[in-house]
Amino acid sequence: MQNFKIKFLPQNVEVLVPAGTSVVEAADLARVGIEPTPCGRRGTCGKCIILCQDYSRVPTIIEKEKIINTKLDQGWRLACQTIITQDMVIEVPCQSTGRLIKALLSRPKSSIEILPTIIKYYLKVPPPTMTDQRADWDRVEGLLPDPDLQKELDLTLLRNLPELMRKNNFEITVVTYRGKVITVEAGDTTTVGYGCAIDIGTTTVICSLHDLFNGQEIAVASAFNPQRTYGADVLSRIDFSRANNNLEKLQSIIIDQVNDLIDEVISQAGINRSDIYLLSVVGNTTMQHLFLGLPSRYIATPPFVGTLYAGLSFDSRDLGIQINDRGKVALLPNVAGYVGADIVAGVLATGTYKHDAPCILIDVGTNAEIVLAAHGLLYACSAAAGPAFEGANICYGMRAETGAIDRVWMEDGKPNYSVIGQIPALGLCGSGLVDVIAVLLSIGLIDFSGRLLTRDEAIPIVGETLAESLVENEDGDEFIIVNNEFQKVSLTQRDIRQVQLAKGAILAGIRIMIKEMGIKLEDIKLFNLAGSFGNVLNKVNAQIVGLIPTGISLSKVEYAGNSAHVGAQINLLRADTEEIANSVAKNIKYIELSDRADFTEEFTNAMFFGEE
């Protein structure tokens, strides 16, 4: 079979692929990030748009539906629909370069008191003599402070021990993890030890490098989750994982991405790979299953059960993680199929489990996980918010990166906006989406039911000039935000409905948990917004739209940042976190919203805008 050379720009990466390969598959091989496809690469979302240079192949029916004729003539196509039959040069839009904005990363609000899980012992071992013929390990064991450390020794360690000791004048360092010996090193290495805290999100992956003995954050790297090209949400990825060897593919690409991020922080810090002994990993239940290569298909169907919920540690070499050969990978526990280790990490990071007065922690991502804590009780649920706030299923939606409208406000009688990177606007990210809906609600262009007014209806309310931004077309009504030579960006009626579905699910989840605990909204003393999306929300606009219930005073709303990543850092740096996290996970009462008789009514009522 003939192979063709594909070059991706601006990454300047080349790959050889056989004829008949799709461009999105070629991008996988080249490890080039293509815009995620919420439709699971079926072409129906139209998100994976690329520019093919000197390309005249007739567009598919789907491409004709999703791309305007002028762009088709220029060579714009959908990566999942374009089949390779020639050498090609392909430009990937700048928003798919795969790097995150550092402002979305979070730090702990206060320093973490260190209680190391990795402990090193420097030993000067007495050499054997004719009068002291003890075995090499017996000599080492006799110098260790805890006699139980010698249990479950690794055979490879023992095989290498005799030469290691003799080549280094019997001066060695014994490295332990949670009271077990994991490796022995030459000389005194007691001052050197690093670990990485890793948050595997559905959309993004974040890795921070820390000194395990003083807790200092030394370097940070981040990237988009490469699995996103197989679907924007967990359900589409679970569906993809069920076919052929796709589970292995999804595991392989996330392991590769984690290794790439480790490479990046190693390069930034100028340290040796072998000096990284520990990874602390968090993610939602599906992300952790895919990271471990565990079947996740049963999470997607009732009764929504995973393979593993417990927080366990694994050998790094068994997962293909490129750190110290004897390194460990520790995962925090999950609670249920749709309440994962990321929310447990958030509970740890915010101290939610310690609060006596009622408080709420909500992490809005492709799913919205909600925790309600009060009087020693913990309730949790997962609201199927969908990926709208991360740009998926929104006509001009995109992630919070260069070119995204991230803020919208009224100025001089018309909407104004800011764009990340200060370039011409390419689309709307989640915070911009919430803002524009809040603005249109405030000036009356969206009614309480979520209907976008027609131009004729709007003229008496806002005047002819602003009403001209309302356009009626075959796909439904839309409000034009930007329309220039670079790009058109608008809010459509369908976009508003997507947000209503998301915020309706979130509000219904909050109301049901409050009802279950027997308290009122007014009793809530703290409302924590977590996640990179929650961290940049305008609180006033979020409440206008309904992401924050109107019964909550905005003075009680706090930004928790990326609490999942902070929780991973705590787990990395404190040996007691494992016990605390497992206790928290076991004590959380999970409420399955889909099994509640009152959910449909609560959800329907919560979809409306305005007073609750």
N, C-alpha and C positions, 0 to 999 in steps of 0.2 A: 504494500500500500504506500502511496506517495505521501511524503511529509512536506509540510509548508512552514516557513519561518514567519512568526508573528512577533511584531515589535510593538510594545505598549509605551505610550507617552502620557504624561511627562516622566514616568518612572524610568524610561529608557531601559526596559527589560525585554529580552528576547527569549523565545521558546520555540522549539520544533514540535509540531503536533500533526497527527495523521489527518488526511482528508476526511471530512464529515464531522469533525469536532466542532462543537459550538464555541463561540468566543468566550462565553462565561466559563466553560470548562477549560479553555486555554488559559484564562486568567487564573483559575485555580492552580494549574500546573506552574504558572509563572509567579504565583503568590502575589498577584496584583489585586487590590481591592476594587471590586465593582459595586456600584450602588446596590444595597440589599433589595431582594425581591420578595415582598410580602406574599406574592402569589405562588411561591415555591417554584419559580422558573417556568411558569406556564404562559407568561407573556401578558397576562390580563391586567397587571398593575402598571405596566409601562414605565417602571422606575429605572431599569438597568440600561439607560441610554448611553450610547457611545458614538464617536465620530470615526468613520472608516475612510481613510484617505484613498483617493483614486479607486473608488469602489462603485461599481455600476450594477451590481446584482439586484434583480427586481425585489422590492420589499415584500414581505409576507402580508397576508390580509390583516393580521394582528398589528403589524407595524404601521400599516396604512390607517388603522383606527386610532393608534396611540400617538402618532407623530405627524405634525402638519406637513403639507406637501413641500413647502419651501425648505424645510429641514431635511426631508427625505432626499430632495434633489442635491443637497449639500453633502450627503453621505451619512446622515445620522440614522442609526439603527438601534435595535434592542439586542443586547449581548446574548440573551437566552434564545433569541430567534435567528441569529446570524450564524450560518453554517460556513465553515472555512473550506474554500475550494481553490485558494490561491495564496501566495505570500501577501501579507497585509501589514499596514501600519495603522494602529488604532489609538486614538486619543481618548483617555478616560477623563471625564470632567473633574475639575480640581477638588470637588468636595469628596471624592473617593480616594484620596491619597493615603488614608489610613492612619493619620495622626490626630490626636485629640488636642483640644485646647486645654492648656495646663490649669487655667482658672477653674476648671471643673473638678480638679483634684482637691482632696480635703485632708486636713491635718486634725489630730485630736485637739479638743478644746483645752485640755490640760495635759501636762506631761504624764507619760505612763510610768508608773513605778515598776522597775525591772525585777522580775523573778525568773531567772533564766531556765529554759528547758534544756539547753545545751550547756553542760558543765565539763570543764577540762581539768585534768590532773597531771601536773608535771612530776615525773618520777625519775630518780636516779637509782636504777636497779642494781643491786650488788651482783657482780659477775659470779658465775658458778665456779666452784673449786672442788678439789678432790674431797674436801670435808663437807662441802655444801652442794650436793648434787640434785637439788630440787629442779623440777621442770621449769622451763622459761615462764610459762603463764603462772605457775604457782608463785614464782618470785614477784611477778607483777601484782597478783592478787593480794599478796601479803602486805603490800604498801597502800592499797586502796582503802579509803575510809569506810566503805560499806561492803561487807562480805557478799551481799546479794548481787553486786555488779557483775560478777563473773558468769551469771546464768545466761543461757541462750546465746552463747558465743557463736560468731560467724566463722565457718571453717576457713574461708579465704583469709580472714584476719589471722587465724592461728598458723596457717601455712606460710604467711609472710613474716610472722613475728620473729623467728630466730635470726634471720639475716638483718632485719631492720634494727634489732637491738645491737647486734655485734658491729654493724657498720656505723653506729652512732654512739659508741662508747657506753652502751646500755643506758642512754638518756632518751626518754620517750615521753610523749604526752598521750594519755588515754582520754578519748572523747566519749562522753556519755549523752544519751538522750532519754529523758524521763527515767533515770535510774538504770539504764541498760547501756552496756558498752557497744558503741557502733563502729569505732575504728581506733587504731593506734598510729601515731605520727612520730616522725623523727624529731628529736630535740624538744625545745620548749616553745610551744605554739599557743600557750594559754591566753595570750593577749589578742589573738586573732580569731574571729568568728562572726559570720554574717548570715543573715536570713532574709527572705523576701516575703512580703505580704501581698497576696494576689487576689484581686476581685474579678471573677469571671462573670461579667454581666451579659445579658442577652445581646446587647449591642456593643458594649465596650469591655476592654480588658485593661486593668491597671496593675502595675507592679512597682512596689517600692522596696529599695534595698536598705537594710538596717544593720547597725552594729548590735549583735545580740547581747553584749555585755553592758553597754551604756544606753542603748535604745536610739541612738542618733540615726535620723534618716539621712542617708548618704546620696541616694540617687533615685529618680522616679522616671518611669517610662510608661507609655500608654499606646493603645492601638484599638482599632475596631475589631470586634470578634469576627474572624473570617467565616464562621458558620452562617453569618447573616445573609450570604448569597444563596443559602438554601432555605430561606424563609425568615421573615422579620420577627416571628414570635415562636414560643416554645412548641406550640401545637404543630406548626408546619415543619419544624425540625424533627419532632418525634415521628411525624408521618414520613418524612424523608428517610429517617434512620431505619425504617422497617424493611426497606427493599435492599436486596443483594448484599453488598458489603458496605452499605452506606454508614452503618454505625461505626465501623472501623475508620472510614473516611472522616467522619465528623470528629472522632477522637484524635485522629492523626493531625488534623489541621489546627485543633486548639492546643495540642501539645507542642506542635511546631511554633505556634504563636507565642506561647508562654516561654519557650526556649529563646525565641528572638528577643523578647523583652528582657529576659535574664542577660542575654548577650549585651543588650543596650546598657543596662545598669552596670554591668561589669566594665564595659568600655568607659562609661562616665566616671566610675570610681577608681579605675586602675587597679583592680584587685584580681586575685587568682580565683578561677572557677571552683577549685577544690576547697576554698575557704568558705563557701556557702554550704551550710549544713542542713538548713531547714527552710521549707516553704510552708506558709500558712495560707490555705486556699478557701475562699468562700464563693458561693454562687447560689442561684436558686436550685431547686431540686433537680430540674432537668439539666441545667448546665453542669452540675456536679456529676450526674449520671453519665453525661456525654464525655466529660473529662476523664472519668474512670473507665469508660467503655462499657458501662452497664446498660442492659436493656431498659428502655424508658417507655415502651409502648403502652404499658398498662397505667401509666400516669394520665394518659389522654382519655381513658374511658372509665365509666363508673365501675368500681368505687374509687378510682383515681389513686392507685397504690404503686409506690416505687419499689425498687429492689433493696435500697439501703437508706436508712434515715440516720443511723448512729454516726457520731463523729469519731473517725478512726484515723490512724496514721499508716502510711504505706512507704515502702522503700522507693526512693527516687528512681533507681535504675529499672525497677519493674514497670514504671510508667514512662520511661524514656526521657525523664527530666534530667537535663545536663547540669548538675551541680556536683558536689562531692560524691564519689562513687558509693559512699555509705550514708548519703544524706537521706532525710526523711521529708515526707509530704503529709502535713496534718490538715484534715478537713473538719470544719465545724459541723454540728449535727443539723439535720433538717427536721421539720415538724410534721409536714404532710406533703402530698403531691404538689401542692401549689403554695406552700409556705416553706421556704427553704432556709439554708444556712445564712443567706444574705440578711434575712430579717432577724435571725438569731444574733448575728453579728451586730446589727443595728440596735437591738435591745441591749447588748453588752456596751456598745459605744455610748449610748445615751443614758445608760443607767436606768432604763425604763422599769426593769424588774425590781428596782429598789424603791420606787415611788409608792407612797401610801395614798396620797391624793390622786384622784382620777387623771390620767393622762393618755394621750393617743400618739402613736408613732405611725406615720404613713409613708411608704416608699413607693412613689409613682414611677413605674417603668412600663414595660409591655404588659405586665400585670401590676396591680396595685395591692401590695401586702399591707394589711392594717393590723396593728396591735393595740388593744385597750388594756390598760393596767390600772388596778385600784384595789386597795385594801389587801394586798398580797395575792390577788388573783390576776391571771393573765389570759386574755382571750385574743384569738387571731382569726383572720379570714383573708381570703384572696378574692379580689374583685376583678373580673375579666375586663379591665379597662381597654385592652387592645393596644396596638402600637401607635395610636394617633399622635400622642404627645412626643413621639420620637420621629415623626415625619411620615410614617407609613400610613397608607390608606387616606392620605390627604392630597388633594390634587396637586398643589405646589409645595407639598411638605418635604422637609429635609432635616437632617440632624443639625445640632448646634455647632456649626463650623463656618468657615469662610463663605460668605455670600448669603448667609441666612439672616432674615429679618428676625431680630430677637426682642425688639421693643416697639410698641405702637402706642401713640398717645394723640390726643386732640390738641392742635395748635392753630390759632388764627382761623378757627372754624372748619378745619379739615384735618384728617388723620395724617400724622407725621410718623416717621419710623427710623430706626437705626439698623445698620447692617454690620454683622461681624466681619472684621477685616476691612471695612470701609471701601468696599467695591460695589459695583452695581448689583442689586438684589437678584438672587437666583431662586429664592423660595422662602418658606416660613418654617422656623423651628418651633418647638413646643411652646416656649414662653411667648413668642410672637403670635402664635395661634391663639393662645388664651387672651393676650392683650387685645387683639383686633376684635375678637368676639365680645369682650367686655366693653370696648369702645362703642361698637355698634349697638349693643344692648342699652348702653347709657344714653345714646342720642336717639334711640327709638327705631333704628333700622332693622332690628331683630325683635320680634315680639316674644311674649312669655312662652309660647309654644315652640319657639326656635325657628319660626318661619322668617325668612328674609323678605322684607317688603319689596314690592315692585317699584319701578321708578315713579309711576303716577301716584302711588300711595305715599311715597317718600317726599315728594315735592312740598306738600303743605307742612311737613314736619321739619325738614332740613334745608329746603330751598332747592332751586334747580341745579346750581353748580355742583353741590355734593351728590344730589340725586343722580347726576349723570354717571356716577361710578357704578350704579346698579345696572346690570346688563342681563337681558333674558336671551338664552340660546337653547339649542336642542338638548344640551345636557342638563339644563336647569338654570336657575338664577345664580348670579355671582356678583360679588362686590370687588371691583378692580382696585387693587392697592398700588400696583406698579404696571405701567404699560408704556415701554419705550423701545428703543432700537436694540437693547440688549436682551430684554426678557419681559414677559408678562407674568405678574404674580397676582393671584386673586384668592378670595375666600368664597367657596361655593356653598350652595345649600347642602350638598352632600357632606362637605367638611363639617358644617355645623351639626348635622345629625351624628357624625362620628364622635364629636366631642360630647354631645348629649348622651350617647350610649356609654361613653367612658365615665363621665362625671356621674351619671345615673347609677352605674354599678358601684362606684366608690361611695356615694352618699347612702345608697341602700345598705351597703356593708357596715358603714358607721352606725346607722340608725338601728340595725338589727343587733349589733353587739351591745350598744347602749341599752337597748330594750332587754337583752339577755342578762346584763349585769344589774339591771334595776336602778339605773341612774338617769340623769337628764343631761342634755348638752351643756346646760349652764353650769353643771358641776365640774366640767373639764377645766383643769388648772393649767395644763400645758398641752399644746398641739404641735408636735414635732414634724416638720416637713423634711424628708430625707431624699437622697438621690440627687444626681446632677441636675435633673429637671426641677425637682422641688427646690433646689438651692438657688435657682435663678428666677423663680416665679415672683411676680409682683403680687404681694399678699392681697391688696385691695381688689385687683382684677380677678385673682383666683377666687375670692369670695363672691364677686359679682357673677362669675360664671357658675359657681357652685361647687368648686373643688374643696373649698373650706365652708362648712355649714354656717349659715347666718347666725346661728345661736352661739357661735364661738367668737369671743372678743379677739380682735386682731392683736391686742397686746399680749395675748397668751400664745400667739403663733411664733415659733422659733424655727430657724433654719438649722437642720442637723447635718447638712453637708452629705458627703458620701459616707454614711455611717457604716455601710457594709465593709468598705475598705478599712475604716478605722477599727472596726471589730476584728478584722483579719490581723491588723497590727497588734492589737491587744493579745490575741491568741498566739502571735509569734513571740511576744516578749514576756509573757507571764505564764509560768508553769501551772498555775491554779485555774487558768481559764477553761481548760478541758472539762474539769469537774463542774464548774459554774455553768458552762454552756449546756452540758448534758442535762443538768438539773433544770435550767430554764426551758429547754426544749420539751422535757417530760412534763413540766408543770403548765405549759401553754394548752389551754382548751381550744381546739380547732373547731371552727364553725363552718360547715360546708353550706355555702349560700344556696347552691342549686338544689339542695335537699330541704330547704325551708319552704313551708307552705305560704309564708308571708313575703317571700322575696319578690315575686312578680308584682305584687301591689306596691311594695316599697320602691322597687326599681322604676315602675311606670310613673309614680308620683315624683320621683327624684329627677326625672329627665327634664321636667319643666324648669324654666328660668324664673327667678323671682323669689318671693317669700315662700318659706317651707310650711 
